[in-house]
Amino acid sequence: MTARSGDRAPMVSSYDEGSQTGRRHVTRRRRALVAATTAAVLAGGLLVTPTAQANPATASTTSPSDAGGIRPGTKTPRLLWGSCGATLEQFRCATAEVPTDYDAPRGATTTIALIKLPASGPGRRLGTLFTNPGGPGGSGVEFVTQAEALYTPAVRARYDVLGFDPRGVARSDPATCFPTAEQEAAAPLMQTAYPLTRPEGRKYIADAVSFGRQCTSTSPSRFRHASTANVARDLELLRRAVGDAKLTYAGYSYGTLLGATYAKLFPGRVGRFVLDGTVDPLAWSGTGSGAAAGRVPFGIRSRQGVGASETFTEFGRLCRSAGPAGCSLAALGDPVAVVERTFDRLAVRPVTVATPAGPLVIDQQAAVAITFSALYDPAAWSYLSDLLAALSAPSPDKGRVLGALARTNTVYGEQARGERQPGARRGDDYTSVGGNLASLCVDTKASGRLGAYPAIADAYDRVAPYFGRYRLWTGAVCERWSVQDSDAFTGPWQQTTHAKVLVIGTRFDPATPYRQTRPYAALFPRADVLTVNGYGHTALLKSSCADRAITRYLLTGATAGRSATCRQDTPPFRDGAALRSGSEGVSPRLLGL
């Protein structure tokens, strides 16, 4: 048997285990919501800004001429597809063994978990549609369990839809930061979404450094080989394993960075690529010139603070237009002004709600983080307005707050659960924040200014109130990260593939601002841009027009032109019944939260 990576537990063969995803609840005693919002801070949901081309002096030595860093003789994994369990009868599951270190292809291996929904027919099968839901750290296995909602019947008829958990994530040898999920949830860094005052900032910095050290000491080899470039190399081996001549791929948010990385490493293997909610690779890696390089923290390079601020302004405008009948928050006055006063009050007088799991504290940080995540999905905006209206009352009705939170919160209830595989020497394998940090911290350039974060937060708060301060801290753990991946690819990013790709951007996207869409597309010699005039993170489940455009492209390679537009089906607050039914299909946490 091939040598196996030491930081690893045995894989499970089925994903049933009593639920669709084999989940197990993780107990949260106090501040459950804050722990979840902190996970969201570290997860990112990540983003970027237009910048100049990469500086060759700082570029990776990895070259497309080197077969993307895959050495001759590297074995193609053998995929033995089997049952996924009783609740996923129509799906097939498998695992793949890939080199942990592509410089030592016959050495230790990493296990990659896969799931596919086989093509249903009729019609000739076109191949496999590989997917990535973003993050980094999003579970592709979970994502594809929702494939019937995500892709049209015509796409599912002609393609096997395949998802995989990238290395270091969920079921694929997760990069964990503590021996157990319970210990991770109890870590000081997990008790605060982000700091407000400068003394709190100094403590947060110390906690972030300590947390990073804990991660890299618990799973050093898993973090050391977790770069996006290695995920792209895994993807190439998986393409070979299914026998497709070209890679057909749909990537969302961080998944667009993975797509850009694959295209740089394997330009001749790029087939039909759908790239939705684009990340600017120059800003992500921090190796460009101007604002993306130098000493600008990752959380500012991402422009998530600005993107969220712009989207929240639209939330307020549309709420005001809908009036109290369509948006409960409008009954209290100007929605943006009301919420800002409420955020300020929660900073000094948090609301504590009793739950069966213990006290749940909603302070400013938790409220801002909840709002940020709810902006991902316009179907949640009516619920968000109810929650913010409840919190804005002079003496909030705690029952009303809890009920509104439950309706709004399609994300946090799931983040308070942990996936767990059989135990290992290190402790449990569970879905860890480490899965989010694994690629980010080995891919991105640190600013070297961690000590200045509290002052930078004050300045950025004036540019993007509340959300700028929140998102600045996204990369704090990575600032003094001690483990690097020598195989990471950091540019240059100008593409050489001859394939035509489809790039999609939503006008008001809080996580991947629309202003990044065309600069991303400009990296490709042949890229057509589809603009969705709407709101939320990515176009998934929001526009039947976009669904038709994606279907046409995947089936025929044709697009509507270099600059096509689509509308969102149902604007926020327009039809509460339609929004509520639409929000039940796929949780926004599947988009890499």
RODO-2510 file (C-alpha; in nm, 4 decimals, decimal comma):
residues 593
     n   res          X          Y          Z
     1     m     0,0000     0,0000     0,0000
     2     t     0,1197     0,3520    -0,0785
     3     a     0,2518     0,5447     0,2200
     4     r    -0,0172     0,7624     0,3717
     5     s    -0,0014     1,1105     0,5186
     6     g     0,0586     1,1027     0,8937
     7     d    -0,1849     1,3830     0,9841
     8     r    -0,4850     1,1841     0,8812
     9     a    -0,7751     0,9667     0,9864
    10     p    -0,9237     0,6820     0,7842
    11     m    -1,1933     0,7911     0,5402
    12     v    -1,5550     0,6896     0,5783
    13     s    -1,7011     0,5041     0,2837
    14     s    -2,0554     0,6378     0,3165
    15     y    -2,1915     0,9887     0,3688
    16     d    -2,5209     0,8750     0,5170
    17     e    -2,4552     0,8265     0,8894
    18     g    -2,8052     0,9323     0,9855
    19     s    -2,8255     1,2469     0,7707
    20     q    -2,7443     1,3686     0,4218
    21     t    -2,3979     1,4831     0,5105
    22     g    -2,3066     1,2596     0,8004
    23     r    -2,3080     1,5521     1,0408
    24     r    -2,2931     1,5484     1,4157
    25     h    -2,3898     1,8353     1,6403
    26     v    -2,1142     2,0097     1,8308
    27     t    -2,2209     2,1428     2,1675
    28     r    -2,2029     2,5184     2,2178
    29     r    -2,2604     2,6327     2,5750
    30     r    -2,2294     3,0105     2,5521
    31     r    -2,1962     3,2656     2,2767
    32     a    -2,2874     3,0090     2,0146
    33     l    -2,3712     3,2769     1,7650
    34     v    -2,0436     3,4600     1,8209
    35     a    -1,8455     3,1437     1,7623
    36     a    -2,0318     3,0978     1,4355
    37     t    -1,9746     3,4561     1,3264
    38     t    -1,6064     3,4177     1,4055
    39     a    -1,5946     3,1132     1,1804
    40     a    -1,7442     3,3328     0,9110
    41     v    -1,4706     3,5939     0,9658
    42     l    -1,2035     3,3315     0,9220
    43     a    -1,3857     3,1631     0,6335
    44     g    -1,3902     3,4783     0,4296
    45     g    -1,6292     3,4147     0,1446
    46     l    -1,3581     3,5870    -0,0348
    47     l    -1,2982     3,8638    -0,2866
    48     v    -1,0766     4,1332    -0,4592
    49     t    -0,9911     4,4536    -0,6457
    50     p    -0,8572     4,5426    -0,9924
    51     t    -0,4806     4,5736    -0,9948
    52     a    -0,1849     4,5861    -1,2301
    53     q    -0,0098     4,2759    -1,3606
    54     a     0,2009     4,0585    -1,1336
    55     n     0,5604     4,1488    -1,0711
    56     p     0,7747     3,8710    -1,2246
    57     a     1,0254     3,9160    -0,9457
    58     t     0,7697     3,7861    -0,6963
    59     a     0,6069     3,5231    -0,9162
    60     s     0,6120     3,1528    -0,8427
    61     t     0,8637     2,9403    -1,0279
    62     t     0,5884     2,6942    -1,1203
    63     s     0,5367     2,7040    -1,4974
    64     p     0,2677     2,5679    -1,7316
    65     s     0,5514     2,4193    -1,9379
    66     d     0,6264     2,1971    -1,6377
    67     a     0,2936     2,0123    -1,6849
    68     g     0,1540     2,2246    -1,4066
    69     g     0,3997     2,0795    -1,1583
    70     i     0,2792     1,7207    -1,2052
    71     r     0,5820     1,5044    -1,2689
    72     p     0,5890     1,2339    -1,5370
    73     g     0,4854     0,9001    -1,3963
    74     t     0,2471     1,0435    -1,1349
    75     k    -0,0289     0,7876    -1,0977
    76     t    -0,3815     0,8681    -1,2038
    77     p    -0,6202     0,7816    -0,9177
    78     r    -0,8507     0,4867    -0,9620
    79     l    -1,2085     0,5812    -0,8756
    80     l    -1,4313     0,3047    -0,7406
    81     w    -1,7780     0,4568    -0,7327
    82     g    -2,0156     0,3166    -0,4754
    83     s    -2,3177     0,3966    -0,2620
    84     c    -2,3429     0,7293    -0,0784
    85     g    -2,5979     0,5934     0,1668
    86     a    -2,9715     0,5495     0,1781
    87     t    -3,0554     0,9199     0,1762
    88     l    -2,8496     0,9842    -0,1390
    89     e    -2,9553     0,6907    -0,3525
    90     q    -2,9224     0,8726    -0,6856
    91     f    -2,5613     0,9776    -0,6122
    92     r    -2,2360     0,7838    -0,6324
    93     c    -1,9413     0,8354    -0,3991
    94     a    -1,5706     0,7572    -0,4143
    95     t    -1,2333     0,8594    -0,2785
    96     a    -0,9123     0,9332    -0,4669
    97     e    -0,5549     0,9064    -0,3474
    98     v    -0,3371     1,1940    -0,4731
    99     p     0,0203     1,2883    -0,3836
   100     t     0,0412     1,4929    -0,0672
   101     d     0,3549     1,6551    -0,2124
   102     y     0,3708     1,6714    -0,5920
   103     d     0,7497     1,6914    -0,5645
   104     a     0,7360     1,3388    -0,4209
   105     p     0,4604     1,1735    -0,6269
   106     r     0,5367     0,8264    -0,4953
   107     g     0,5401     0,9343    -0,1338
   108     a     0,2576     0,9992     0,1132
   109     t    -0,0925     1,0474    -0,0241
   110     t    -0,3921     1,2619     0,0574
   111     t    -0,7450     1,1273     0,0338
   112     i    -0,9946     1,3321    -0,1670
   113     a    -1,3663     1,2667    -0,1131
   114     l    -1,5891     1,2834    -0,4219
   115     i    -1,9558     1,2614    -0,5062
   116     k    -2,1337     1,2688    -0,8407
   117     l    -2,4845     1,2817    -0,9735
   118     p    -2,4680     1,0658    -1,2871
   119     a    -2,6034     1,2086    -1,6114
   120     s    -2,9705     1,1228    -1,6339
   121     g    -3,0183     1,1383    -2,0119
   122     p    -3,1650     1,1473    -2,2633
   123     g    -2,8989     1,2554    -2,5080
   124     r    -2,5332     1,1796    -2,5500
   125     r    -2,3328     1,2241    -2,2320
   126     l    -2,0922     1,5174    -2,2722
   127     g    -1,8631     1,4356    -1,9811
   128     t    -1,8194     1,5465    -1,6207
   129     l    -1,9009     1,8909    -1,4830
   130     f    -1,6542     1,9520    -1,1978
   131     t    -1,7636     2,2082    -0,9390
   132     n    -1,6230     2,4138    -0,6533
   133     p    -1,8545     2,6167    -0,4251
   134     g    -1,5891     2,8588    -0,2965
   135     g    -1,4583     2,9458     0,0461
   136     p    -1,1846     2,8464     0,0547
   137     g    -1,3116     2,5624     0,2651
   138     g    -1,6485     2,4997     0,1037
   139     s    -1,7499     2,1347     0,0794
   140     g    -1,7966     2,0320    -0,2814
   141     v    -1,9541     1,7085    -0,1626
   142     e    -2,2303     1,8936     0,0197
   143     f    -2,2693     2,1329    -0,2715
   144     v    -2,3407     1,8593    -0,5233
   145     t    -2,6026     1,6963    -0,3006
   146     q    -2,8079     2,0023    -0,4070
   147     a    -2,7302     1,9574    -0,7787
   148     e    -3,0935     1,9143    -0,8774
   149     a    -3,1617     2,2687    -0,7574
   150     l    -2,8335     2,4149    -0,8827
   151     y    -2,8310     2,2989    -1,2458
   152     t    -3,1011     2,2747    -1,5101
   153     p    -3,2414     1,9369    -1,6182
   154     a    -3,0705     1,9821    -1,9562
   155     v    -2,7280     2,0127    -1,7912
   156     r    -2,7923     1,7191    -1,5596
   157     a    -2,9086     1,5074    -1,8513
   158     r    -2,5808     1,5453    -2,0409
   159     y    -2,3198     1,5737    -1,7631
   160     d    -2,2200     1,3848    -1,4542
   161     v    -2,2129     1,6619    -1,1915
   162     l    -1,9136     1,6055    -0,9635
   163     g    -1,8162     1,7673    -0,6352
   164     f    -1,5117     1,7100    -0,4210
   165     d    -1,3890     1,8329    -0,0879
   166     p    -1,0538     2,0004    -0,1625
   167     r    -0,7524     1,8769     0,0303
   168     g    -0,7654     2,0003     0,3895
   169     v    -1,1447     2,0421     0,3815
   170     a    -1,4226     1,8396     0,5473
   171     r    -1,3826     1,4742     0,4396
   172     s    -1,0554     1,5217     0,2494
   173     d    -0,7985     1,4921     0,5276
   174     p    -0,9184     1,8094     0,7015
   175     a    -0,6581     2,0559     0,8236
   176     t    -0,7697     2,0886     1,1845
   177     c    -0,6492     2,3424     1,4384
   178     f    -0,7263     2,1569     1,7616
   179     p    -0,7625     1,7931     1,8629
   180     t    -1,1437     1,8271     1,8737
   181     a    -1,4153     2,0557     1,7396
   182     e    -1,5172     2,1400     2,0946
   183     q    -1,1681     2,2694     2,1760
   184     e    -1,1629     2,4779     1,8596
   185     a    -1,5017     2,6335     1,9411
   186     a    -1,3760     2,7228     2,2899
   187     a    -1,0598     2,8985     2,1651
   188     p    -1,0443     3,2697     2,2630
   189     l    -1,0355     3,3790     1,8980
   190     m    -1,3685     3,2062     1,8388
   191     q    -1,5433     3,4111     2,1077
   192     t    -1,5385     3,7415     1,9184
   193     a    -1,6234     3,8025     1,5542
   194     y    -1,3907     4,1033     1,5446
   195     p    -1,2617     4,3613     1,7948
   196     l    -1,4072     4,7083     1,8389
   197     t    -1,1681     4,9024     2,0614
   198     r    -0,7914     4,9232     2,0317
   199     p    -0,7361     4,7258     2,3559
   200     e    -0,9694     4,4591     2,2198
   201     g    -0,7706     4,4739     1,8972
   202     r    -0,4443     4,4038     2,0757
   203     k    -0,5988     4,1031     2,2487
   204     y    -0,7460     3,9816     1,9193
   205     i    -0,4012     4,0027     1,7597
   206     a    -0,2509     3,7900     2,0360
   207     d    -0,5358     3,5403     2,0026
   208     a    -0,4934     3,5298     1,6227
   209     v    -0,1210     3,4585     1,6494
   210     s    -0,1869     3,1889     1,9089
   211     f    -0,4612     3,0359     1,6949
   212     g    -0,2328     3,0227     1,3921
   213     r     0,0395     2,8527     1,5907
   214     q    -0,2112     2,5987     1,7168
   215     c    -0,3240     2,5212     1,3602
   216     t     0,0250     2,4747     1,2229
   217     s     0,1313     2,2575     1,5149
   218     t    -0,1782     2,0363     1,4998
   219     s    -0,1810     1,9681     1,1234
   220     p     0,1550     2,0876     0,9870
   221     s     0,1776     1,8612     0,6830
   222     r    -0,1813     1,9216     0,5829
   223     f    -0,1328     2,2973     0,5876
   224     r     0,2101     2,2777     0,4229
   225     h     0,0638     2,1247     0,1051
   226     a    -0,2749     2,2997     0,0966
   227     s    -0,2141     2,5666    -0,1681
   228     t    -0,4713     2,6369    -0,4363
   229     a    -0,2095     2,5214    -0,6882
   230     n    -0,2081     2,1769    -0,5299
   231     v    -0,5885     2,1715    -0,5331
   232     a    -0,5644     2,2523    -0,9066
   233     r    -0,3181     1,9633    -0,9526
   234     d    -0,5617     1,7356    -0,7705
   235     l    -0,8323     1,8565    -1,0072
   236     e    -0,6147     1,7678    -1,3052
   237     l    -0,5614     1,4144    -1,1737
   238     l    -0,9358     1,3822    -1,1198
   239     r    -0,9967     1,4933    -1,4799
   240     r    -0,7630     1,2189    -1,5952
   241     a    -0,9357     0,9714    -1,3659
   242     v    -1,2798     1,0289    -1,5218
   243     g    -1,1310     1,0127    -1,8719
   244     d    -1,2323     1,3576    -2,0025
   245     a    -1,0046     1,5150    -2,2643
   246     k    -1,0739     1,8660    -2,1286
   247     l    -1,1895     1,9916    -1,7905
   248     t    -1,5470     2,1209    -1,7778
   249     y    -1,5775     2,3309    -1,4644
   250     a    -1,8114     2,5577    -1,2671
   251     g    -1,6434     2,7606    -0,9930
   252     y    -1,8033     3,0106    -0,7576
   253     s    -1,6321     3,2837    -0,5514
   254     y    -1,2998     3,1288    -0,4401
   255     g    -1,3763     2,8639    -0,7007
   256     t    -1,2942     3,1276    -0,9646
   257     l    -0,9439     3,1559    -0,8160
   258     l    -0,9121     2,7789    -0,8420
   259     g    -1,0294     2,8055    -1,2032
   260     a    -0,7740     3,0754    -1,2832
   261     t    -0,4995     2,8696    -1,1181
   262     y    -0,5918     2,5560    -1,3116
   263     a    -0,5979     2,7531    -1,6373
   264     k    -0,2465     2,8870    -1,5707
   265     l    -0,1066     2,5454    -1,4847
   266     f    -0,2914     2,3437    -1,7500
   267     p    -0,3918     2,5878    -2,0269
   268     g    -0,4309     2,3157    -2,2883
   269     r    -0,6801     2,1224    -2,0745
   270     v    -0,9304     2,4044    -2,0210
   271     g    -1,2718     2,3175    -2,1619
   272     r    -1,5944     2,5021    -2,0812
   273     f    -1,5444     2,7101    -1,7661
   274     v    -1,8269     2,8897    -1,5804
   275     l    -1,6663     3,1394    -1,3396
   276     d    -1,9235     3,3121    -1,1179
   277     g    -1,8481     3,5708    -0,8467
   278     t    -1,4900     3,6430    -0,9426
   279     v    -1,1862     3,6746    -0,7211
   280     d    -0,8970     3,8886    -0,8467
   281     p    -0,5933     3,6571    -0,8341
   282     l    -0,3517     3,9511    -0,8078
   283     a    -0,5167     4,0831    -0,4952
   284     w    -0,5577     3,7364    -0,3471
   285     s    -0,1932     3,6468    -0,3872
   286     g    -0,0752     4,0015    -0,3149
   287     t     0,1915     3,9807    -0,5825
   288     g     0,0699     4,2534    -0,8156
   289     s     0,1872     4,6111    -0,8155
   290     g     0,0013     4,9001    -0,6571
   291     a    -0,2674     4,8361    -0,3967
   292     a    -0,2597     4,4561    -0,4218
   293     a     0,1056     4,4339    -0,3236
   294     g     0,3034     4,6329    -0,0702
   295     r     0,1632     4,6583     0,2768
   296     v    -0,2131     4,6515     0,2259
   297     p    -0,3823     4,3869     0,4452
   298     f    -0,5652     4,1085     0,2701
   299     g    -0,8971     4,2138     0,4249
   300     i    -0,8740     4,5469     0,2426
   301     r    -0,7351     4,4032    -0,0803
   302     s    -1,0453     4,1865    -0,0920
   303     r    -1,2781     4,4897    -0,0977
   304     q    -1,5398     4,2840     0,0859
   305     g    -1,5966     4,5697     0,3284
   306     v    -1,6734     4,8085     0,0438
   307     g    -1,8792     4,5471    -0,1429
   308     a    -2,0889     4,4762     0,1665
   309     s    -2,1338     4,8473     0,2347
   310     e    -2,2566     4,9094    -0,1204
   311     t    -2,4941     4,6132    -0,1026
   312     f    -2,6254     4,7188     0,2390
   313     t    -2,6989     5,0660     0,1014
   314     e    -2,9076     4,8962    -0,1679
   315     f    -3,0783     4,6868     0,1002
   316     g    -3,1775     5,0098     0,2735
   317     r    -3,2946     5,1775    -0,0474
   318     l    -3,5088     4,8825    -0,1526
   319     c    -3,6491     4,8415     0,1975
   320     r    -3,7517     5,2071     0,2026
   321     s    -3,9138     5,1698    -0,1403
   322     a    -4,1031     4,8584    -0,0313
   323     g    -4,2451     5,0406     0,2701
   324     p    -4,3618     4,8816     0,5962
   325     a    -4,5899     4,6392     0,4122
   326     g    -4,2951     4,4824     0,2314
   327     c    -4,0087     4,5558     0,4715
   328     s    -4,0853     4,5796     0,8427
   329     l    -3,7728     4,7847     0,9069
   330     a    -3,9122     5,0704     0,6972
   331     a    -4,1744     5,1407     0,9642
   332     l    -3,9013     5,2697     1,1972
   333     g    -3,7568     5,5366     0,9674
   334     d    -3,4712     5,5423     0,7195
   335     p    -3,3542     5,1778     0,7269
   336     v    -2,9796     5,2473     0,7036
   337     a    -2,9896     5,5143     0,9751
   338     v    -3,2006     5,2922     1,2009
   339     v    -2,9642     4,9974     1,1649
   340     e    -2,6538     5,2089     1,2235
   341     r    -2,8029     5,3397     1,5500
   342     t    -2,8848     4,9817     1,6467
   343     f    -2,5327     4,8600     1,5691
   344     d    -2,3938     5,1398     1,7877
   345     r    -2,6293     5,0538     2,0742
   346     l    -2,5465     4,6824     2,0548
   347     a    -2,1781     4,7710     2,0967
   348     v    -2,2523     4,8857     2,4524
   349     r    -2,5785     4,7031     2,5311
   350     p    -2,5886     4,3578     2,3710
   351     v    -2,9096     4,1587     2,3619
   352     t    -2,8944     3,8214     2,5334
   353     v    -3,1520     3,5624     2,4326
   354     a    -3,2138     3,2391     2,6203
   355     t    -3,2020     2,9244     2,4084
   356     p    -3,2080     2,5533     2,4991
   357     a    -2,8313     2,5490     2,4330
   358     g    -2,7679     2,8386     2,6696
   359     p    -2,7453     3,2185     2,6471
   360     l    -2,7021     3,3607     2,2990
   361     v    -2,5447     3,7065     2,2913
   362     i    -2,6098     3,9428     2,0014
   363     d    -2,3638     4,2300     2,0178
   364     q    -2,2585     4,4653     1,7405
   365     q    -2,0081     4,2190     1,6010
   366     a    -2,2636     3,9377     1,5814
   367     a    -2,5281     4,1652     1,4279
   368     v    -2,2881     4,2942     1,1619
   369     a    -2,1730     3,9418     1,0770
   370     i    -2,5324     3,8152     1,0515
   371     t    -2,6206     4,1076     0,8268
   372     f    -2,3177     4,0469     0,6047
   373     s    -2,4087     3,6826     0,5513
   374     a    -2,7776     3,7577     0,4924
   375     l    -2,6785     4,0003     0,2167
   376     y    -2,5524     3,6972     0,0213
   377     d    -2,9085     3,5898    -0,0525
   378     p    -3,1835     3,8406    -0,1424
   379     a    -3,4356     3,5727    -0,0454
   380     a    -3,3278     3,6352     0,3140
   381     w    -3,3635     4,0136     0,3057
   382     s    -3,7242     4,0185     0,4276
   383     y    -3,6213     3,8010     0,7204
   384     l    -3,3179     4,0216     0,7828
   385     s    -3,5400     4,3287     0,7991
   386     d    -3,7568     4,1526     1,0602
   387     l    -3,4510     4,0702     1,2699
   388     l    -3,3019     4,4190     1,2488
   389     a    -3,6414     4,5731     1,3294
   390     a    -3,6724     4,3481     1,6351
   391     l    -3,3230     4,4418     1,7529
   392     s    -3,3967     4,8118     1,6928
   393     a    -3,6827     4,8281     1,9421
   394     p    -3,6014     5,0348     2,2566
   395     s    -3,6557     4,7216     2,4659
   396     p    -3,6199     4,4305     2,2236
   397     d    -3,8716     4,1492     2,2608
   398     k    -3,6350     3,8560     2,2987
   399     g    -3,8853     3,6035     2,1704
   400     r    -3,9354     3,8116     1,8579
   401     v    -3,5594     3,8442     1,8162
   402     l    -3,5059     3,4704     1,8456
   403     g    -3,7863     3,3911     1,6010
   404     a    -3,6569     3,6432     1,3464
   405     l    -3,3032     3,5109     1,3867
   406     a    -3,4196     3,1555     1,3209
   407     r    -3,5884     3,2671     0,9991
   408     t    -3,2934     3,4792     0,8868
   409     n    -3,0263     3,2413     0,9888
   410     t    -2,9835     2,9899     0,7056
   411     v    -2,6097     2,9967     0,7760
   412     y    -2,5269     3,0108     1,1446
   413     g    -2,7309     2,7161     1,2645
   414     e    -2,5274     2,4992     1,0277
   415     q    -2,1960     2,6559     1,1241
   416     a    -2,2615     2,5528     1,4815
   417     r    -2,2395     2,1894     1,3724
   418     g    -1,9293     1,9901     1,3048
   419     e    -1,8619     1,7082     1,0644
   420     r    -1,6583     1,4339     1,2135
   421     q    -1,4785     1,1334     1,0799
   422     p    -1,3254     0,8500     1,2837
   423     g    -1,0600     0,9544     1,5315
   424     a    -0,6906     0,9795     1,4504
   425     r    -0,3713     1,0099     1,6503
   426     r    -0,3978     1,3891     1,6304
   427     g    -0,7514     1,3778     1,7648
   428     d    -1,0724     1,4003     1,5679
   429     d    -1,1015     1,4844     1,2009
   430     y    -1,3781     1,7421     1,1873
   431     t    -1,4829     2,0331     0,9674
   432     s    -1,2480     2,2977     1,0997
   433     v    -1,1837     2,6649     1,0385
   434     g    -0,8496     2,5225     0,9271
   435     g    -1,0183     2,4205     0,6025
   436     n    -1,0754     2,7897     0,5310
   437     l    -0,7290     2,8970     0,6388
   438     a    -0,5421     2,6165     0,4631
   439     s    -0,5317     2,7618     0,1115
   440     l    -0,5660     3,1267     0,2107
   441     c    -0,2697     3,1434     0,4453
   442     v    -0,0279     2,9645     0,2120
   443     d    -0,1477     3,1532    -0,0979
   444     t    -0,1649     3,5147     0,0135
   445     k     0,1088     3,7631     0,0915
   446     a     0,0983     3,9003     0,4458
   447     s     0,1076     4,2778     0,4881
   448     g     0,3489     4,2631     0,7802
   449     r     0,1345     4,5190     0,9623
   450     l    -0,0603     4,3068     1,2075
   451     g     0,0314     4,5371     1,4950
   452     a    -0,1248     4,8294     1,3093
   453     y    -0,4573     4,6532     1,2461
   454     p    -0,6477     4,8434     1,5211
   455     a    -0,5522     5,1803     1,3690
   456     i    -0,6155     5,0511     1,0166
   457     a    -0,9585     4,9264     1,1302
   458     d    -1,0529     5,2742     1,2507
   459     a    -0,9529     5,4222     0,9157
   460     y    -1,1279     5,1559     0,7083
   461     d    -1,4420     5,1935     0,9184
   462     r    -1,4733     5,5458     0,7830
   463     v    -1,4563     5,4111     0,4262
   464     a    -1,6988     5,1210     0,4762
   465     p    -1,8820     5,1647     0,8088
   466     y    -1,9097     4,8504     1,0217
   467     f    -1,8420     4,6076     0,7357
   468     g    -1,4947     4,7444     0,6665
   469     r    -1,3868     4,6902     1,0256
   470     y    -1,5382     4,3418     1,0208
   471     r    -1,3770     4,2240     0,6988
   472     l    -1,0351     4,3777     0,7670
   473     w    -0,9649     4,1069     1,0232
   474     t    -1,0227     3,8222     0,7740
   475     g    -0,6527     3,7710     0,7119
   476     a    -0,5240     3,8408     1,0630
   477     v    -0,4488     3,4755     1,1399
   478     c    -0,2399     3,4523     0,8221
   479     e    -0,0166     3,7506     0,9038
   480     r     0,2299     3,5437     1,1077
   481     w     0,1565     3,2055     0,9564
   482     s     0,4649     2,9874     0,9922
   483     v     0,3910     2,7121     0,7379
   484     q     0,4312     2,7769     0,3654
   485     d     0,3715     2,5650     0,0566
   486     s     0,6690     2,5808    -0,1794
   487     d     0,4440     2,4584    -0,4625
   488     a     0,2003     2,7512    -0,4362
   489     f     0,1377     2,9511    -0,7541
   490     t     0,1263     3,3309    -0,7136
   491     g     0,1455     3,4555    -1,0726
   492     p     0,1845     3,5931    -1,3279
   493     w    -0,1877     3,5608    -1,3949
   494     q    -0,2326     3,6577    -1,7597
   495     q    -0,3853     3,3480    -1,9182
   496     t    -0,2643     3,1643    -2,2291
   497     t    -0,5493     2,9171    -2,2787
   498     h    -0,7341     2,9372    -2,6112
   499     a    -1,0632     2,8193    -2,4601
   500     k    -1,3531     3,0615    -2,4301
   501     v    -1,4699     3,0993    -2,0695
   502     l    -1,7948     3,2417    -1,9317
   503     v    -1,7457     3,4964    -1,6515
   504     i    -2,0469     3,6024    -1,4433
   505     g    -2,0851     3,8982    -1,2071
   506     t    -2,3782     4,0254    -0,9997
   507     r    -2,4180     4,4033    -0,9761
   508     f    -2,4465     4,4153    -0,5969
   509     d    -2,2440     4,1243    -0,4608
   510     p    -2,1206     4,1804    -0,1023
   511     a    -1,8423     3,9214    -0,1161
   512     t    -1,7044     3,9485    -0,4690
   513     p    -1,7880     4,3038    -0,5815
   514     y    -1,8940     4,3457    -0,9418
   515     r    -1,6059     4,5836    -1,0142
   516     q    -1,3801     4,2779    -1,0139
   517     t    -1,5676     4,0965    -1,2895
   518     r    -1,4238     4,2595    -1,6023
   519     p    -1,0626     4,2808    -1,4772
   520     y    -1,0836     3,9077    -1,4051
   521     a    -1,2247     3,8387    -1,7519
   522     a    -0,9506     4,0526    -1,9063
   523     l    -0,6937     3,7989    -1,7852
   524     f    -0,8306     3,5504    -2,0426
   525     p    -0,7719     3,5873    -2,4188
   526     r    -1,1318     3,4762    -2,4787
   527     a    -1,3835     3,5546    -2,2042
   528     d    -1,7470     3,6555    -2,2384
   529     v    -1,9035     3,8417    -1,9462
   530     l    -2,2598     3,7878    -1,8274
   531     t    -2,3849     4,0600    -1,5915
   532     v    -2,6747     3,9789    -1,3597
   533     n    -2,8585     4,2962    -1,2636
   534     g    -2,9445     4,1972    -0,9111
   535     y    -2,8249     4,1380    -0,5581
   536     g    -2,6412     3,8750    -0,3569
   537     h    -2,3361     3,6543    -0,3861
   538     t    -2,3112     3,4784    -0,7248
   539     a    -2,5995     3,4189    -0,9664
   540     l    -2,6874     3,0734    -0,8332
   541     l    -3,0630     3,0271    -0,7746
   542     k    -3,1328     3,3905    -0,8553
   543     s    -3,1842     3,4242    -1,2311
   544     s    -3,3513     3,1828    -1,4720
   545     c    -3,2054     3,3974    -1,7516
   546     a    -2,8552     3,3248    -1,6221
   547     d    -2,9446     2,9571    -1,5849
   548     r    -3,0423     2,9454    -1,9521
   549     a    -2,7192     3,1189    -2,0554
   550     i    -2,5089     2,8753    -1,8522
   551     t    -2,7004     2,5769    -1,9922
   552     r    -2,6487     2,6945    -2,3500
   553     y    -2,2773     2,7472    -2,2901
   554     l    -2,2224     2,4105    -2,1213
   555     l    -2,4140     2,2226    -2,3903
   556     t    -2,2887     2,4051    -2,7001
   557     g    -2,0019     2,6361    -2,6037
   558     a    -2,2043     2,9350    -2,7282
   559     t    -2,2708     3,2512    -2,5303
   560     a    -2,4855     3,5591    -2,5855
   561     g    -2,1774     3,7696    -2,6611
   562     r    -1,8983     3,9435    -2,4806
   563     s    -2,1297     4,1654    -2,2711
   564     a    -2,4685     4,0064    -2,2074
   565     t    -2,7060     4,0958    -1,9242
   566     c    -2,9728     3,9152    -1,7246
   567     r    -3,2192     4,0212    -1,4600
   568     q    -3,2757     3,8585    -1,1239
   569     d    -3,6070     3,6734    -1,1172
   570     t    -3,7518     3,8274    -0,8013
   571     p    -3,6172     4,1541    -0,6577
   572     p    -3,5782     4,1717    -0,2788
   573     f    -3,8968     4,2542    -0,0854
   574     r    -4,1061     4,2280    -0,4033
   575     d    -4,2788     3,8981    -0,3358
   576     g    -4,2324     3,7543     0,0089
   577     a    -4,3977     3,4217    -0,0747
   578     a    -4,1749     3,3667    -0,3772
   579     l    -3,8663     3,4643    -0,1830
   580     r    -3,9476     3,2295     0,1001
   581     s    -4,0024     2,9336    -0,1314
   582     g    -3,6846     3,0167    -0,3198
   583     s    -3,4752     3,0336    -0,0048
   584     e    -3,5508     2,6766     0,0928
   585     g    -3,3586     2,5148    -0,1918
   586     v    -2,9913     2,5677    -0,1078
   587     s    -2,8333     2,7248     0,1967
   588     p    -2,5991     3,0138     0,1164
   589     r    -2,3387     2,8474     0,3368
   590     l    -2,2827     2,6120     0,0422
   591     l    -2,1292     2,9062    -0,1407
   592     g    -1,8131     2,8872     0,0616
   593     l    -1,9238     3,0521     0,3836
***
